[in-house]
């Protein structure tokens, strides 16, 4: 089994698990809105980390600190916001790494 086949199988399994977790029957409407509102933040953080490491890591750290302090003050379950950002970060980071891998 080649590396690409193993990677493809792992990505498929992870995607299937994420779809189970974030399916409409599990996620409430407000949670879905919060998730998709923070998805672009994660995408931006990943892109910045890829192109300008200091800016990307700084933005990611500030976002996480903001969400942690927001949850600490308001207790509004900010981890749901972080889920969206992490998912966006993961998707964009995976695409960037695969594109870089393919371009060699």
C-alpha positions as CSV (number, residue, x, y, z in Angstrom):
1,X,0.0,0.0,0.0
2,X,1.5,3.3,-1.1
3,X,1.8,6.4,1.1
4,X,-0.9,8.2,-0.9
5,X,-3.4,5.3,-0.5
6,X,-2.8,5.2,3.3
7,X,-3.2,9.0,3.4
8,X,-6.4,8.9,1.4
9,X,-7.8,6.2,3.7
10,X,-6.9,8.2,6.8
11,X,-8.4,11.4,5.3
12,X,-11.6,9.5,4.3
13,X,-12.0,8.1,7.8
14,X,-11.4,11.5,9.5
15,X,-13.8,13.2,7.2
16,X,-16.5,10.6,7.9
17,X,-16.0,11.0,11.7
18,X,-16.2,14.8,11.4
19,X,-19.4,14.6,9.4
20,X,-20.9,12.3,12.1
21,X,-19.9,14.8,14.8
22,X,-21.1,17.9,12.9
23,X,-24.2,16.5,11.3
24,X,-27.3,18.6,11.6
25,X,-29.0,16.2,14.0
26,X,-26.1,16.6,16.5
27,X,-25.2,20.3,16.0
28,X,-27.9,22.9,17.0
29,X,-28.6,25.8,14.6
30,X,-26.8,28.3,16.8
31,X,-23.8,26.1,17.2
32,X,-23.6,25.7,13.4
33,X,-23.7,29.4,12.9
34,X,-20.9,29.9,15.4
35,X,-18.9,27.1,13.8
36,X,-19.2,28.5,10.2
37,X,-18.6,32.1,11.5
38,X,-15.2,31.1,12.9
39,X,-14.3,28.7,10.0
40,X,-12.8,31.6,7.9
41,X,-10.7,32.7,10.9
42,X,-9.0,29.3,10.9
43,X,-8.5,29.4,7.2
44,X,-6.8,32.8,7.4
45,X,-4.6,31.6,10.3
46,X,-3.5,28.6,8.3
47,X,-2.8,30.7,5.2
48,X,-0.9,33.3,7.2
49,X,1.1,30.6,9.0
50,X,2.1,29.1,5.7
51,X,3.1,32.4,4.1
52,X,4.2,34.5,7.1
53,X,4.8,32.2,10.1
54,X,5.1,35.0,12.7
55,X,1.8,36.6,11.7
56,X,0.0,33.3,11.5
57,X,1.1,32.1,14.8
58,X,0.4,35.5,16.4
59,X,-3.1,35.6,15.0
60,X,-3.8,32.1,16.1
61,X,-2.5,32.7,19.6
62,X,-4.5,36.0,19.9
63,X,-7.6,34.3,18.6
64,X,-7.3,31.5,21.1
65,X,-6.5,33.9,24.0
66,X,-9.5,36.0,23.0
67,X,-11.8,33.0,23.0
68,X,-10.5,31.7,26.3
69,X,-10.9,35.1,28.0
70,X,-14.3,35.5,26.4
71,X,-15.4,32.1,27.8
72,X,-13.9,32.9,31.2
73,X,-15.9,36.2,31.5
74,X,-19.2,35.2,29.8
75,X,-19.1,31.4,30.1
76,X,-20.6,31.1,26.6
77,X,-18.9,27.9,25.6
78,X,-16.4,29.5,23.3
79,X,-14.8,26.1,22.6
80,X,-17.5,25.8,19.9
81,X,-15.9,28.8,18.2
82,X,-12.5,27.3,18.4
83,X,-13.8,24.1,16.8
84,X,-14.8,26.1,13.7
85,X,-11.4,27.8,13.6
86,X,-9.5,24.5,14.1
87,X,-11.5,22.8,11.3
88,X,-10.8,25.7,8.9
89,X,-7.1,25.7,9.9
90,X,-7.0,21.9,9.3
91,X,-8.6,22.0,5.9
92,X,-6.5,24.9,4.5
93,X,-3.3,23.5,6.0
94,X,-4.0,20.1,4.5
95,X,-4.6,21.6,1.1
96,X,-1.5,23.7,1.3
97,X,0.7,20.8,2.3
98,X,-0.8,18.6,-0.4
99,X,-0.3,21.3,-3.1
100,X,3.3,21.8,-2.0
101,X,3.8,18.0,-2.0
102,X,2.4,17.6,-5.5
103,X,4.3,20.6,-6.9
104,X,7.7,18.9,-6.3
